[in-house]
Amino acid sequence: MTLLEDQHSDVPDSVKDTAILTDYAVATRYPGVGEPVTEEEYKRAVAIAEHVLEWVESHLEMGGETPDS
C-alpha cells in the first residue's frame, strides 16, 4: 500500500481497506486457523475486492494517469 500511495496520492480509503483481505488469504492458506467467516464478513470482503478492481481498471483505462492529472 505504501508503494501505491507513493505513486498515487488519490488512493481512496476504500482501496486501503484491502489490508482486511490479508487475513482471508492467510486463512485459506492455513485452514483451521482462526474463526469461520460469517456471511457479513464474506460480503464485505467481496465488496472491497470489487471496488479495488474497479479502481485499478479505471487507472488502466486512463493509461496510469490519475483523474487529477
C-alpha positions as CSV (number, residue, x, y, z in Angstrom):
1,M,0.0,0.0,0.0
2,T,2.9,2.3,0.8
3,L,4.3,1.9,-2.8
4,L,0.9,2.6,-4.3
5,E,0.4,5.7,-2.2
6,D,3.8,6.9,-3.2
7,Q,2.7,6.8,-6.9
8,H,-0.9,7.8,-6.4
9,S,-1.8,10.4,-3.8
10,D,-5.5,9.8,-4.5
11,V,-5.8,6.3,-3.1
12,P,-9.3,6.2,-1.6
13,D,-9.8,4.7,1.9
14,S,-12.0,2.0,0.4
15,V,-8.9,0.8,-1.5
16,K,-6.8,1.0,1.6
17,D,-9.3,-1.5,3.2
18,T,-7.6,-4.2,1.2
19,A,-5.5,-4.9,4.3
20,I,-8.5,-6.7,5.7
21,L,-8.3,-9.2,2.8
22,T,-4.8,-10.4,4.1
23,D,-6.5,-12.2,6.9
24,Y,-8.6,-14.2,4.5
25,A,-5.5,-15.1,2.4
26,V,-3.8,-16.5,5.5
27,A,-7.0,-18.4,6.5
28,T,-7.2,-20.1,3.1
29,R,-3.6,-21.0,3.1
30,Y,-3.8,-22.4,6.6
31,P,-7.3,-23.9,7.0
32,G,-8.4,-24.4,10.5
33,V,-6.6,-21.4,11.8
34,G,-8.9,-18.7,13.0
35,E,-12.7,-18.5,13.1
36,P,-15.0,-19.3,10.2
37,V,-16.0,-16.3,8.1
38,T,-19.5,-15.0,8.6
39,E,-21.8,-14.1,5.7
40,E,-21.4,-10.4,6.6
41,E,-17.6,-10.7,6.5
42,Y,-17.8,-12.5,3.2
43,K,-20.0,-9.9,1.6
44,R,-17.7,-7.1,2.9
45,A,-14.6,-8.8,1.5
46,V,-16.2,-9.3,-1.9
47,A,-17.3,-5.6,-1.9
48,I,-13.8,-4.5,-1.1
49,A,-12.3,-6.7,-3.8
50,E,-14.8,-5.5,-6.4
51,H,-14.1,-1.8,-5.5
52,V,-10.4,-2.3,-5.7
53,L,-10.8,-4.0,-9.1
54,E,-12.9,-1.1,-10.4
55,W,-10.4,1.5,-9.1
56,V,-7.5,-0.3,-10.8
57,E,-9.4,-0.7,-14.0
58,S,-10.2,3.0,-14.1
59,H,-6.5,3.8,-13.8
60,L,-5.6,1.3,-16.5
61,E,-8.1,2.9,-18.8
62,M,-6.5,6.3,-18.2
63,G,-3.1,4.9,-19.0
64,G,-1.9,5.2,-15.5
65,E,-2.8,8.8,-15.0
66,T,-4.8,10.0,-12.0
67,P,-8.0,11.8,-12.5
68,D,-6.4,15.0,-11.2
69,S,-3.5,14.8,-13.7
